[in-house]
């Protein structure tokens, strides 16, 4: 490509964009999210007729139907799918540019950050993080969502600002595997595993809690999708052994509440013992298990954003404080 042609090409692109009603692009973005004219119209504060007219104009502009009827509702055409990420990224960049500040003033900032986090992180880190945010930046809000599909894409578009991802470490203190292209990451803290039982469980009376004792019990397993096995089962399979999983639940807190009122045993990150209260007690795992790291991910597009940097620092600080508080608990294992 001739470099001298690049400015002319960019000028043509800007000229072409000048012919486009920005409201149509906003309408497409909401339609792509909702996959429903009715819901998109409600979200935009428009009538269905007005949004249907906007969709017709978009189809004429782009020469593509964009949304078509499928078995379970409206679906995007390949052309529309290809537009979602660059268009959403562009709208987000434009919106932030219009409201940009030379620096992030926490005391006066009015901004919402979206975090995709596992439930255990929510319980352990969000309370002290929220307390710090409320003190330093009372106008800042946190929106917590589940990981869900397309997480890397949601980080790229800015729908999600940060994601917290646990990773199993094959060797002690090993760095987490590289994130998908375009994403950056840092390790917040590392943890191992403990066995949790109710506070008056008979297993606590044993002088030594052996693997045989462990396998004789019925187990609870946290399985977000309601199926499958975990790290424990892989480690047992290497020894030609299995355990009886009596209960699968999607969340750690639900498992903890049930374990506190039953004879089940739960093998979980050591940090969970910190929120179990007096109703549960930890036992050292009789099975060698790999440690895991808890990592914070974000897209490189926002790496230099002052607000992003401010919240990253607060998440990192609260996580380090948590790790320091948990060290005595880990030594008791």
N, C-alpha and C positions, 0 to 999 in steps of 0.2 A: 504494500500500500504506500502511495506517495504521501509523505508527511505533510506536504504543502496542501493536500486536499482535505486534511482532517478538519481545520477550522471551517471550511466551506460546508463540509458534511454536517458539522455540529450546528452551524447557522441554519441549514435546511431543516434539521430536526427541530430546532427551536421554533422556526417559522411554522412547521407542520403542527406543532403542539399548540401554537397560538390559535389554530382553527378549532381546537377541541374545547368543549365546555367542561371545565374541571368538575362540575357537579356530576357529570356523567361518569367520570372515573371514580368518584366517591360512591356513586350508586352501584357501580360494578363491584367495588370492594365489599360493600355490605351484602350484595346479592351472592357473591362468591362465598361469604361466610355463612349466610343463613340458608342458601339453597331454596328460598321460598320468597315469592313476591310479597305475600301477605306479611310475613315476619320482617322482611327488609323494609317494607313501607312503614310499619309500626316503629321500627328502630330509627328511621330517618325522619319521622314525623310527617310523612307524605300520605296521600291517598293511594290506593292500589292502582287507580287509573293513571295517576301521575307517574308512578314508578314503572308501570307497564309501558307507558309512552317513552320513558327514559331507556328502557330495555330495547325497545324498537329502534331508537336512535343509535344505541350502541351497536346493535346488530348491523345497521346500515353503515355505520362508520367503519366497523372492522370487517365487514363482509363475512360474518360467521354467526351462527345461532347462539353461541356462547353457553346458554343453559337450555337443556332439553329434558323432556320427561323420561324418567327411568322407573324401574319397578318399585322403588321405595321413595320416590319424589324426584325433584329436579337434580340433574347431574351436570357437571361442567364438561364442555367439549375439550379436546386436546388443546385447541387454541386458547381457550379460557384458562385451562390449567397452567399453560406456559406464561400467562400474564399475571397470575396471582402474586407470586413473590416479588418480581420487579416493581409491579404497580403499588403493592402495599408498602414496600420499602420506600418507594419514591414519595408516597403520600405522607408516610411517617417522617421522612427526612424534611419534607417541606413544612409540615406542621411544627416540627421542633425548631426549624430555622426561623419561622415567623415568631416564635416565642423564646428564641434563644437569649441567654444572658451571657455576658463575658465570663462570669464565674457563677458557681452554684452557691447561693446564699441560703443556707439551711433554714434559718429563722423565718425567712419570708417566702420560701419556695412553696409552690402549689403543684404537686406532681404525684402521680400514682405509679408505683413500680409493681410489676407482676412477676411472681416467683413460682416456678414449678418445682414442688418439693415432695419428698416422701413423708408419710405421717409421723414417723419417729423424729425427723428433723423439726417438724412443726412443733411438737411438744417440747423438745429440748431447747431449741434455739429461738423460735419465734417470740416467746414471752419476753426474754431479756432484750432481744433485738427491738421489739415493738416499744418497750419501755425507753430504750435509748433514742429511738426515732421520735417518740412523742416529746421527749425532753429537748432534743436538739433541733428538730424540724417538725413542729406541730401541724404544719399544713401538708405534710407528706403522708400518703396512704400506701398501704401494702395490700396487694391483691394476690391471694394464694390459690393456685390451681394444681390439678394433677398433671402428671407428665403427659399422658395421652399420646396419640399418634402424631407424627410429623414434628417432633420437638425441635430438631435442628432447623427446620424451616420457620417455625414460630420464633425462634431466637433470631434468625436472620431478618425477618420482617419487623421485629420489635414487638410482636404480640406478647412475647415473654421476654422479660429483661434478663433473668437469671434462672438457671436450672441447677438443682442439687442432685448429684448422681453418686451413689455408692459403687465402689469397684473393689473386687477381690484382689488382694495382693498375692502374687505367686511367690515372691520372696519378701522378707521383712523390709518395710519402709521403701519398697520399690515404687518408682513413679508410676502414676496411672497411665494407661495406654493413651496414645495421642487422640484428641477429640476429632470429630469430623472436620473436614476442611472449612476454614473460616471461623471456627470456634476457638476460644481461648479458655484455659482452666487453671485453677489453683487448688491445692489440697487444703481443706479446712481443718480436718483432724483425722486421726487414725484410731481404730478400735479393734478389739478382739471379741470373743464370744464367752458367754457365761450361761449356766443352766439356772432357770428360775422356777421355783416351786412355791407353794403357799407357805406362810410363815411357820405353821405347825406340821409340815409334811414329815412323814416317817423317815424319808431319805436323809433328812438333816441330822438324825441321830446316829447315823453310821459313822464309824471312825474314819473309814476311807470310802469315798464314793467311786466305785469301780465301773468299768464299761459294762460288766454283767448287770450291776444294779441299774445302770442307765437304760439298758435294753429291756429290762424287765418291766419298765414303766410305760404307760401310754403317753403319747406325745401330742403337743399342739404345734402346728406349723403355720407360719404367716405366709400365705400364698396370694398375692394381689389378684391373680387371675382365677383363683379358686381351684387350681389344679397344679400338677407337677411336683417335683421334689426340690430339695434345697442342698446347700453346701454340706450339711450333716450327712445326708443320704449318699452323696457322692463319696465322702470320706469313708462311710461304712461299707459301701460297695467295694472299695479297694481292699477291704479286709474280709470280703465275702459275707458281710452281715447286713441285716436290715432292722428297722425299728417299726413299731406299730404306731401309725399316725391316726389318732382317734378324732382329730379335729383340724380342719383347715379354715382359717379366717383371713380376710383381706388386709386387716390392719393390726399393727402391734398393740395399740391400746386395747382393742377388743380382746386380743389374746391374753394380755396381762390381766384384765379384769376377770376373765374366765379361769385362768390359772390360780388366781388368788382365792377362788371358791371351789376348787376341785382338786383331784389327785394328779392332774396332768402336769407334765414338765415341758417347759418351753426353752429351747436353745436359741438365744438371741444376742444381739450386740450388747456388750457390757453396759453401755450407757443406759439401757432400758431399766436396769436395776435402780438407777438414780431417780426414776419417776414412779417406781413401784410402791413406795411408801412402806409402811409396816406390814402390809398384807402379803408381801412376797419376800423371799430370801434367795440369795445367789448361792450356787454350788459351782465349784470349778469343773470345767468340762473334762470328762475322762478321755475325750477323743481329741487328738491334735487337729486344730482347725486353722485355716489361713486367716490372717488379719485382713481388714479391709480399710480402704480410705474413703472419706466423704469429700467430694470434690464440687467446686463451684464452677459452672460454665457460663459463658456469655459470648456474644458475637463480636468479632473484631471491629465491626462497624461502629460499635459504641465504646470501644476501649478508652478513648480520650474524652468521652462525654463527662463533664464535671459532676453531674448528678450520679451517673453510674459509678464513677470513682469513689464518690462519697459513700454510697451505700455498700459498695464492695468492701471498703475499709471497715465499716461498722459490722458487716457480717463476719469478716475475718476476725475482728477483735472479740466479738461475742463468742465465736467458736473457740478461740484460744483460751478464753476464760473458762469455758465449759471443759475443755481438755484438762486444764490445770486442776479443776475441782474433782474430776473423775479419777485422777491418778491414784489417790489413796484407795479408792474403791477397787481399782485394778490390782493393786498390791495385795488386797485381801483374798483374791481369787485362789 
